[in-house]
Amino acid sequence: MAKAALSYDLPTLVVEEVMISGMETCKHNLHARILWPKGSSPLTVYALRNKLAPLWKNLGKWGVTSLGKGYYEFCFSTLEDLKRVRSNASWNLNPGILKLFSLTKDFCPSLQTSTTAKVWVRIYSLAREYWRPKKLCTIANSVGTPICTDSASTKPMMERTFGHFARVLVDMDVTQELR
């Protein structure tokens, strides 16, 4: 006797209710991706959580799940905590930058296409008092997400032999108009 394959056709209304219910349970969640400088080793979920714990120490309960392909999902206990974390579009993990973005319906890491590129940005005619990693990254933030500075730009003044321009590695959205 041959086995017949069973199929269930759920009414569209039921499918929509399930999707809405699922999105409701994720209303305090964010997606994220970590951008690593060349040669850096990715963190485990536990190491990522430990690295973020001091930065997010004033938050309530939160969790992180690896989604694969460098993507993560963060879950927060309150909307206020989500807003506090989301107030920064990126967090410096030193090395690496955690880029946060809103939760999207049917998110699948393997289907994501990148619209960003890592680009070395040169900053010319910069006064010497601005040649500090934090200040350079603040300036570079106007064109994208700063990842790191090059070693020549952040050497102490006494050791620096080059000063025509400072360089910052920036993750830029290539769909945006270049400045």
JORAKA-V934268 format. One record per residue. RES is the residue in three letters. PHI is phi as a letter, one per 40 degrees, with the letter a starting at -180 (none if undefined). OMEGA is omega in whole degrees, -180 to 180 (none if undefined). D_LAST is the distance of its C-alpha to the last C-alpha in Angstrom with 2 decimals. Layout:
res:phi:omega:d_last
RES:PHI:OMEGA:D_LAST
RES:PHI:OMEGA:D_LAST
This chain:
res:phi:omega:d_last
MET:none:-178:69.86
ALA:c:178:66.20
LYS:c:178:63.59
ALA:c:176:61.60
ALA:c:179:57.92
LEU:c:174:57.27
SER:b:-180:54.25
TYR:b:176:53.31
ASP:b:179:51.50
LEU:c:176:50.13
PRO:d:-179:49.75
THR:d:-180:46.18
LEU:c:-180:46.84
VAL:c:179:47.76
VAL:c:179:44.67
GLU:c:179:42.46
GLU:c:179:44.45
VAL:c:180:44.01
MET:c:180:40.22
ILE:c:178:40.00
SER:c:179:42.29
GLY:c:179:40.19
MET:c:178:36.95
GLU:c:180:38.90
THR:c:-179:39.89
CYS:b:-174:36.25
LYS:c:178:34.97
HIS:b:-178:34.25
ASN:b:174:32.42
LEU:b:170:28.86
HIS:c:-180:27.53
ALA:a:173:25.63
ARG:a:178:24.51
ILE:b:176:24.55
LEU:c:-177:22.06
TRP:b:171:24.10
PRO:c:-179:23.29
LYS:d:178:25.04
GLY:g:180:28.76
SER:c:177:28.99
SER:c:178:31.77
PRO:c:179:31.19
LEU:c:169:33.12
THR:c:178:36.03
VAL:c:-180:35.96
TYR:c:179:38.40
ALA:c:177:36.35
LEU:c:179:33.22
ARG:c:180:35.35
ASN:c:179:36.75
LYS:c:-179:33.35
LEU:c:-176:32.13
ALA:d:178:35.51
PRO:c:-180:35.03
LEU:c:-176:31.56
TRP:b:-174:33.00
LYS:c:-178:36.48
ASN:c:-180:36.70
LEU:c:172:36.32
GLY:c:-179:39.26
LYS:c:176:40.04
TRP:a:-180:37.21
GLY:b:179:37.15
VAL:b:179:34.97
THR:b:175:35.67
SER:c:178:34.25
LEU:b:-178:33.37
GLY:g:179:32.85
LYS:f:179:29.98
GLY:g:-180:28.34
TYR:b:180:28.34
TYR:b:172:30.29
GLU:b:178:31.59
PHE:b:179:32.24
CYS:b:-179:35.01
PHE:b:-177:35.56
SER:c:-179:38.80
THR:b:176:37.35
LEU:c:179:34.51
GLU:c:178:33.99
ASP:c:178:33.47
LEU:d:-179:30.95
LYS:c:179:29.00
ARG:c:-180:29.19
VAL:c:-177:27.83
ARG:c:179:25.12
SER:c:171:23.96
ASN:b:180:22.04
ALA:c:179:19.84
SER:a:-180:20.57
TRP:b:-180:23.43
ASN:c:179:23.70
LEU:c:176:26.80
ASN:f:5:26.73
PRO:c:178:26.33
GLY:g:179:24.28
ILE:b:176:22.15
LEU:c:179:23.68
LYS:b:-179:21.26
LEU:b:174:23.06
PHE:a:-175:22.89
SER:c:176:25.41
LEU:c:178:28.54
THR:b:-180:28.65
LYS:c:177:31.83
ASP:f:-180:33.16
PHE:c:178:30.61
CYS:b:-177:31.48
PRO:d:-177:29.66
SER:c:179:30.84
LEU:c:-178:29.27
GLN:c:173:25.74
THR:b:-177:23.09
SER:c:175:20.03
THR:b:-180:16.63
THR:b:176:15.07
ALA:a:175:14.95
LYS:c:-174:15.47
VAL:b:173:13.24
TRP:c:179:14.04
VAL:b:176:11.26
ARG:c:178:12.62
ILE:b:-177:12.66
TYR:c:174:14.42
SER:f:-178:16.85
LEU:c:178:17.47
ALA:d:-174:20.89
ARG:c:-179:23.31
GLU:c:179:23.99
TYR:c:-178:20.58
TRP:c:176:21.37
ARG:b:-176:22.70
PRO:d:-178:21.58
LYS:c:-180:21.30
LYS:c:178:19.30
LEU:c:179:16.90
CYS:c:177:16.43
THR:c:178:15.95
ILE:c:-177:13.07
ALA:c:179:11.49
ASN:c:-180:12.23
SER:c:179:9.21
VAL:b:-180:7.19
GLY:i:-180:10.51
THR:c:-180:14.21
PRO:c:179:15.39
ILE:b:178:18.46
CYS:a:174:19.84
THR:b:177:19.59
ASP:c:-175:21.26
SER:c:-179:24.79
ALA:c:-178:24.31
SER:c:-175:21.77
THR:b:175:24.17
LYS:c:174:27.44
PRO:c:-176:29.62
MET:d:-177:29.44
MET:c:-178:32.91
GLU:b:-175:31.98
ARG:c:178:28.59
THR:b:-177:28.88
PHE:b:-178:25.24
GLY:a:-180:22.87
HIS:c:-180:20.33
PHE:a:174:17.41
ALA:b:180:17.28
ARG:b:177:16.14
VAL:b:175:15.39
LEU:c:-174:15.73
VAL:b:173:13.32
ASP:c:-175:14.04
MET:b:174:10.98
ASP:c:-175:11.64
VAL:c:176:11.29
THR:c:179:12.20
GLN:c:178:9.08
GLU:c:180:6.50
LEU:c:179:3.80
ARG:c:none:0.00
